[in-house]
Amino acid sequence: MSVAALKARGPHRNDYYDRGCSFGRWAKTLPDEERSALEIMLADPEWTYVAIAELITTDTDYPGVAFRDLTISRHRRGECGCERH
């Protein structure tokens, strides 16, 4: 995109940052029962974000799905794109 086009749009962050939280987007695709279980784990301090990331990565129901533990930590703290939208 040209500088002139960017100027015409006004101040705007990089579109990459407006996509939201990848973890939150994925969680919204889960069946209700799975999403409820995930929300319970996120609210329970006994479940570390590292343990949640490992559980998702090794879950055979979701092959190829993996999140960095820091992504889950940011989501849990409300510091992700989910909170900005």
N, CA, C and O of each residue as an XYZ file, in Angstrom:
340
protein
N       0.853     -1.166      0.000
C       0.000      0.000      0.000
C       0.897      1.226      0.000
O       1.910      1.266      0.698
N       0.525      2.211     -0.775
C       1.341      3.415     -0.889
C       1.194      4.279      0.361
O       0.239      4.140      1.125
N       2.149      5.160      0.547
C       2.110      6.084      1.679
C       0.891      6.997      1.558
O       0.240      7.300      2.558
N       0.584      7.433      0.339
C      -0.581      8.303      0.126
C      -1.868      7.586      0.536
O      -2.745      8.184      1.158
N      -1.977      6.313      0.188
C      -3.164      5.553      0.557
C      -3.252      5.379      2.066
O      -4.335      5.470      2.645
N      -2.112      5.130      2.701
C      -2.106      5.011      4.160
C      -2.525      6.320      4.815
O      -3.282      6.324      5.786
N      -2.026      7.437      4.273
C      -2.371      8.738      4.829
C      -3.872      8.988      4.689
O      -4.501      9.533      5.597
N      -4.443      8.592      3.553
C      -5.874      8.787      3.321
C      -6.706      7.982      4.316
O      -7.789      8.417      4.708
N      -6.213      6.817      4.726
C      -6.929      5.977      5.689
C      -6.886      6.559      7.088
O      -7.739      6.256      7.922
N      -5.896      7.391      7.342
C      -5.725      7.955      8.674
C      -4.904      7.012      9.537
O      -4.447      5.974      9.059
N      -4.709      7.361     10.807
C      -3.903      6.506     11.677
C      -4.559      5.135     11.829
O      -5.740      5.026     12.160
N      -3.794      4.129     11.588
C      -4.331      2.774     11.633
C      -3.197      1.822     11.940
O      -2.094      1.952     11.410
N      -3.479      0.875     12.794
C      -2.478     -0.140     13.096
C      -2.345     -1.107     11.927
O      -3.198     -1.152     11.040
N      -1.300     -1.851     11.939
C      -1.100     -2.906     10.951
C      -2.272     -3.872     11.014
O      -2.697     -4.248     12.106
N      -2.805     -4.283      9.866
C      -3.962     -5.185      9.819
C      -3.714     -6.491     10.563
O      -4.661     -7.110     11.050
N      -2.450     -6.924     10.659
C      -2.125     -8.150     11.378
C      -2.672     -8.100     12.800
O      -3.173     -9.100     13.314
N      -2.576     -6.938     13.429
C      -2.999     -6.810     14.823
C      -4.509     -6.689     14.981
O      -5.025     -6.796     16.094
N      -5.216     -6.468     13.889
C      -6.664     -6.347     13.957
C      -7.370     -7.679     13.734
O      -8.599     -7.735     13.752
N      -6.613     -8.743     13.525
C      -7.224    -10.050     13.298
C      -7.795    -10.646     14.570
O      -8.628    -11.549     14.509
N      -7.370    -10.166     15.695
C      -7.854    -10.713     16.959
C      -6.957    -11.831     17.459
O      -5.849    -12.032     16.962
N      -7.438    -12.529     18.417
C      -6.684    -13.571     19.113
C      -6.926    -14.924     18.443
O      -8.069    -15.369     18.333
N      -5.861    -15.570     18.000
C      -6.006    -16.871     17.326
C      -6.600    -17.911     18.272
O      -7.398    -18.748     17.849
N      -6.223    -17.867     19.534
C      -6.757    -18.817     20.503
C      -8.255    -18.582     20.714
O      -9.036    -19.532     20.752
N      -8.644    -17.334     20.851
C     -10.053    -17.009     21.024
C     -10.891    -17.383     19.807
O     -12.009    -17.880     19.942
N     -10.340    -17.140     18.612
C     -11.059    -17.518     17.390
C     -11.248    -19.026     17.334
O     -12.324    -19.502     16.971
N     -10.202    -19.791     17.693
C     -10.292    -21.245     17.684
C     -11.317    -21.718     18.711
O     -12.134    -22.592     18.419
N     -11.276    -21.146     19.906
C     -12.190    -21.564     20.975
C     -13.648    -21.372     20.559
O     -14.509    -22.167     20.934
N     -13.927    -20.326     19.791
C     -15.300    -20.083     19.334
C     -15.794    -21.164     18.383
O     -17.003    -21.311     18.208
N     -14.899    -21.923     17.766
C     -15.301    -22.972     16.829
C     -15.610    -24.292     17.531
O     -16.135    -25.216     16.910
N     -15.292    -24.384     18.807
C     -15.498    -25.631     19.545
C     -16.977    -25.878     19.813
O     -17.756    -24.933     19.941
N     -17.366    -27.155     19.899
C     -18.735    -27.460     20.340
C     -18.941    -26.902     21.751
O     -17.983    -26.740     22.508
N     -20.181    -26.614     22.091
C     -20.499    -25.984     23.382
C     -19.862    -26.694     24.578
O     -19.304    -26.044     25.461
N     -19.943    -28.021     24.606
C     -19.400    -28.783     25.733
C     -17.883    -28.603     25.846
O     -17.352    -28.434     26.944
N     -17.196    -28.639     24.708
C     -15.738    -28.471     24.707
C     -15.362    -27.042     25.115
O     -14.426    -26.838     25.889
N     -16.092    -26.064     24.595
C     -15.804    -24.670     24.926
C     -16.040    -24.415     26.412
O     -15.266    -23.696     27.045
N     -17.095    -24.994     26.972
C     -17.362    -24.836     28.408
C     -16.240    -25.433     29.251
O     -15.812    -24.836     30.239
N     -15.764    -26.615     28.857
C     -14.656    -27.252     29.578
C     -13.402    -26.385     29.501
O     -12.680    -26.237     30.487
N     -13.152    -25.817     28.330
C     -11.980    -24.950     28.164
C     -12.106    -23.701     29.031
O     -11.134    -23.286     29.662
N     -13.281    -23.105     29.069
C     -13.496    -21.902     29.887
C     -13.294    -22.211     31.368
O     -12.756    -21.384     32.105
N     -13.717    -23.387     31.806
C     -13.514    -23.797     33.199
C     -12.020    -23.930     33.490
O     -11.544    -23.480     34.532
N     -11.285    -24.547     32.567
C      -9.839    -24.696     32.756
C      -9.153    -23.336     32.798
O      -8.263    -23.116     33.620
N      -9.560    -22.419     31.915
C      -8.946    -21.088     31.893
C      -9.210    -20.318     33.182
O      -8.375    -19.522     33.612
N     -10.358    -20.548     33.795
C     -10.705    -19.845     35.032
C     -10.077    -20.474     36.272
O     -10.024    -19.845     37.329
N      -9.608    -21.699     36.147
C      -9.048    -22.436     37.282
C      -7.535    -22.254     37.339
O      -6.831    -22.717     36.442
N      -7.019    -21.588     38.376
C      -5.574    -21.364     38.473
C      -4.756    -22.655     38.616
O      -3.542    -22.649     38.414
N      -5.422    -23.752     38.963
C      -4.713    -25.041     39.040
C      -4.252    -25.489     37.648
O      -3.266    -26.215     37.522
N      -4.967    -25.058     36.609
C      -4.578    -25.365     35.227
C      -3.638    -24.265     34.755
O      -4.070    -23.133     34.537
N      -2.380    -24.581     34.598
C      -1.438    -23.589     34.095
C      -1.633    -23.424     32.597
O      -2.152    -24.319     31.930
N      -1.219    -22.285     32.073
C      -1.344    -22.075     30.631
C      -0.454    -23.048     29.871
O      -0.766    -23.416     28.739
N       0.647    -23.467     30.477
C       1.523    -24.463     29.849
C       0.794    -25.804     29.739
O       0.864    -26.468     28.705
N       0.096    -26.199     30.804
C      -0.645    -27.464     30.792
C      -1.788    -27.425     29.778
O      -2.052    -28.420     29.103
N      -2.464    -26.287     29.667
C      -3.550    -26.155     28.699
C      -2.999    -26.262     27.280
O      -3.575    -26.955     26.441
N      -1.898    -25.587     27.009
C      -1.283    -25.650     25.673
C      -0.876    -27.078     25.337
O      -1.088    -27.540     24.216
N      -0.295    -27.772     26.300
C       0.128    -29.158     26.083
C      -1.074    -30.077     25.837
O      -1.032    -30.949     24.969
N      -2.136    -29.873     26.606
C      -3.344    -30.682     26.443
C      -3.929    -30.512     25.033
O      -4.299    -31.493     24.388
N      -4.006    -29.279     24.569
C      -4.555    -29.014     23.230
C      -3.657    -29.627     22.156
O      -4.153    -30.249     21.216
N      -2.357    -29.458     22.287
C      -1.412    -29.963     21.293
C      -1.465    -31.477     21.184
O      -1.301    -32.022     20.093
N      -1.691    -32.161     22.292
C      -1.683    -33.630     22.285
C      -3.074    -34.236     22.101
O      -3.202    -35.458     22.028
N      -4.110    -33.411     22.025
C      -5.479    -33.904     21.879
C      -5.686    -34.459     20.473
O      -5.570    -33.725     19.492
N      -5.987    -35.734     20.375
C      -6.159    -36.376     19.065
C      -7.431    -35.920     18.357
O      -7.567    -36.135     17.153
N      -8.363    -35.296     19.072
C      -9.564    -34.756     18.435
C      -9.258    -33.494     17.625
O     -10.045    -33.101     16.764
N      -8.125    -32.866     17.901
C      -7.739    -31.631     17.215
C      -6.324    -31.757     16.667
O      -5.419    -31.048     17.107
N      -6.132    -32.658     15.708
C      -4.780    -32.851     15.166
C      -4.269    -31.590     14.470
O      -4.986    -30.936     13.713
N      -3.038    -31.283     14.745
C      -2.414    -30.124     14.109
C      -2.712    -28.800     14.790
O      -2.166    -27.770     14.394
N      -3.560    -28.803     15.801
C      -3.866    -27.571     16.521
C      -2.852    -27.415     17.639
O      -2.683    -28.303     18.475
N      -2.186    -26.282     17.640
C      -1.187    -26.016     18.673
C      -1.117    -24.508     18.907
O      -1.178    -23.717     17.966
N      -0.993    -24.135     20.150
C      -0.842    -22.735     20.511
C       0.366    -22.610     21.421
O       0.627    -23.481     22.250
N       1.085    -21.538     21.263
C       2.182    -21.271     22.190
C       1.573    -21.020     23.564
O       0.496    -20.436     23.684
N       2.263    -21.461     24.573
C       1.740    -21.268     25.926
C       1.554    -19.785     26.243
O       0.642    -19.421     26.985
N       2.408    -18.930     25.689
C       2.277    -17.491     25.948
C       1.023    -16.912     25.297
O       0.459    -15.940     25.800
N       0.582    -17.499     24.184
C      -0.665    -17.065     23.559
C      -1.835    -17.326     24.496
O      -2.722    -16.486     24.647
N      -1.828    -18.491     25.121
C      -2.895    -18.838     26.060
C      -2.797    -17.972     27.310
O      -3.821    -17.552     27.850
N      -1.600    -17.703     27.770
C      -1.409    -16.845     28.932
C      -1.945    -15.444     28.659
O      -2.636    -14.872     29.502
N      -1.635    -14.889     27.494
C      -2.114    -13.555     27.127
C      -3.651    -13.546     27.053
O      -4.296    -12.601     27.506
N      -4.216    -14.600     26.481
C      -5.675    -14.704     26.380
C      -6.294    -14.766     27.777
O      -7.277    -14.083     28.062
N      -5.721    -15.573     28.619
C      -6.238    -15.744     29.985
C      -6.217    -14.425     30.750
O      -7.145    -14.129     31.504
N      -5.173    -13.637     30.562
C      -5.043    -12.347     31.255
C      -5.870    -11.248     30.603
O      -5.967    -10.148     31.147
N      -6.468    -11.527     29.447
C      -7.252    -10.505     28.760
C      -6.396     -9.504     28.024
O      -6.844     -8.389     27.756
N      -5.165     -9.879     27.689
C      -4.243     -8.984     26.999
C      -4.141     -9.306     25.505
O      -3.220     -8.853     24.825
N      -5.083    -10.083     25.013
C      -5.051    -10.498     23.614
C      -6.015     -9.639     22.785
O      -6.655     -8.726     23.307
N      -6.104     -9.943     21.504
C      -6.998     -9.227     20.609
C      -8.464     -9.379     20.952
O      -9.272     -8.543     20.545
N      -8.837    -10.412     21.682
C     -10.239    -10.619     22.046
C     -10.772     -9.437     22.847
O     -11.935     -9.059     22.706
N      -9.940     -8.868     23.669
C     -10.367     -7.778     24.537
C     -10.471     -6.452     23.789
O     -11.135     -5.531     24.264
N      -9.832     -6.341     22.639
C      -9.853     -5.084     21.890
C     -11.046     -5.008     20.955
O     -11.332     -3.932     20.431
N     -11.746     -6.092     20.726
C     -12.834     -6.085     19.744
C     -14.179     -6.178     20.383
O     -15.195     -6.184     19.688
